[in-house]
Amino acid sequence: MNNYFNLYIVGTSHISKQSINEIKKAFDDLNPEILAIELDKGRAYALMSEKQSKLSLYHIKRIGLKGFLFALIGSWVSKKLGKLVGVQPGSEMKTAMLLAKKNKTKIALIDQDIELTLKKFSKHLSWKEKWNLMVDILKGIFLRKKDPLLNFDLSKVPEKKLIKLMMAKVKERYPNIHKVLIEERNYYMARKIKRLMSDNPQKKILAIVGAGHEEDILKILKENEGITYSFTVTQ
């Protein structure tokens, strides 16, 4: 867990039992007054609702075909991996939300709207990235145990060194995807967290974000007071 003034950041894996335990421990140790969580309104509602929303052809018009297919494949992969470790995808986020409600902790949703993110994904995904994505999905299914970047304990959050290697690989093979799914959202979430810190200088804030976002968000907060970001497309 990283801390920065009154901010404490926990980087999680969405199918990790370890992440669930770390979140419970963070609530016990810190008793935070604000929970900043990597969710938007739509995802938070879907996560907490007993009736899980499903992707349909209707969503293609809203987020684009490529964004729709990415979300569909991503959901399928997450569920498959979740079954392997016995953890529902997003369980750690749900645990944090339930603990916040139990402790009457204010909840702040800090992520960019998922539809906007997927629209940008549809717009900026290149042909080369589409090919790489198809190849890597097949490798992940059939050659996972032979790839050191993929062969790790799914029930635990990957080591920081491994996360950096994985993020570097994503940026190399998918520069536009990295900008849309990682960089832009890091700056978006950092701005939201910065505002929470400014508006609540005396309150303890616990931020729950994916492990791939944790270090960069902290770096942005420490280095950029204004926290601005300009998006450019790599061909």
Residue pairs with C-beta under 8 A, 6 or more apart in sequence:
1 8
1 9
1 10
1 22
1 26
2 8
2 9
2 11
2 214
2 215
2 218
3 9
4 218
4 221
4 222
5 197
6 197
6 200
6 201
6 202
6 203
6 204
6 205
7 193
7 197
7 205
7 207
7 221
8 26
8 30
8 32
8 204
8 205
8 206
8 207
9 207
9 209
9 214
9 217
9 218
10 19
10 22
10 23
10 26
10 206
10 207
10 208
10 209
10 214
11 157
11 163
11 209
11 210
11 211
11 212
11 213
11 214
11 215
12 19
12 22
12 23
12 92
12 93
12 157
12 208
12 209
12 210
12 211
13 19
13 92
13 154
13 156
13 157
13 158
13 210
13 211
14 78
14 89
14 90
14 91
14 92
14 93
14 210
15 78
15 81
15 82
15 85
15 87
15 88
15 89
15 91
15 154
15 155
16 85
16 87
16 92
16 154
16 155
16 156
16 157
17 85
17 86
17 87
17 155
17 156
18 155
18 156
18 157
19 92
19 157
20 87
20 91
20 92
20 95
22 157
23 92
23 95
23 96
23 99
23 208
24 95
24 99
26 32
26 206
27 96
27 99
27 103
27 105
27 206
30 204
30 206
31 103
31 204
32 105
32 204
32 205
32 206
33 105
33 106
33 200
33 203
33 204
33 205
34 105
34 106
34 107
34 108
34 196
34 200
34 203
34 204
34 205
34 206
35 96
35 97
35 99
35 100
35 105
35 106
35 107
35 108
35 205
35 206
35 207
35 208
36 108
36 110
36 192
36 193
36 196
36 205
36 206
36 207
36 208
37 44
37 93
37 96
37 97
37 107
37 108
37 109
37 110
37 111
37 207
37 208
37 209
38 93
38 110
38 111
38 189
38 208
38 209
38 210
38 213
39 47
39 93
39 97
39 109
39 110
39 111
40 109
40 111
40 112
40 113
40 114
41 109
41 113
42 113
42 114
42 115
43 111
43 114
44 97
44 109
46 52
46 53
47 90
47 93
47 94
47 97
48 94
48 97
55 68
55 71
55 72
55 75
59 68
59 71
60 68
62 115
62 119
63 71
63 115
63 118
63 119
63 121
63 122
64 118
64 119
64 121
64 122
64 123
65 122
66 121
66 122
66 125
66 130
67 117
67 118
67 119
67 121
67 122
68 118
68 122
70 118
70 121
70 125
70 133
71 118
73 137
75 89
77 137
77 140
78 89
79 89
81 89
81 154
82 88
82 89
84 154
85 154
85 155
87 155
88 94
92 208
93 208
96 206
96 208
97 107
99 105
100 106
100 107
101 107
105 206
108 192
108 196
110 188
110 189
110 192
110 193
110 196
110 207
111 185
111 188
111 189
112 184
112 185
112 188
112 189
117 180
117 181
117 184
117 185
120 180
120 184
121 177
121 180
121 181
124 176
124 177
124 179
124 180
124 233
125 176
125 177
126 176
126 234
126 235
129 173
129 174
129 175
129 176
129 177
132 173
132 174
133 174
133 177
136 173
139 147
139 150
140 147
140 150
143 150
144 150
144 151
145 151
149 162
149 165
149 166
149 169
152 158
152 162
157 211
158 166
158 211
160 215
163 211
163 212
163 215
164 215
166 212
167 178
167 182
167 212
170 177
170 178
170 182
171 178
171 182
175 234
176 233
176 234
179 231
179 232
179 233
179 234
182 212
182 213
182 216
183 216
183 229
184 229
184 231
185 213
186 213
186 216
186 217
186 220
187 220
187 227
187 228
187 229
188 229
189 209
189 213
189 217
190 217
190 220
190 221
190 224
190 227
191 227
193 205
193 207
193 217
193 221
194 221
194 227
196 205
197 205
207 217
209 217
220 227
221 227
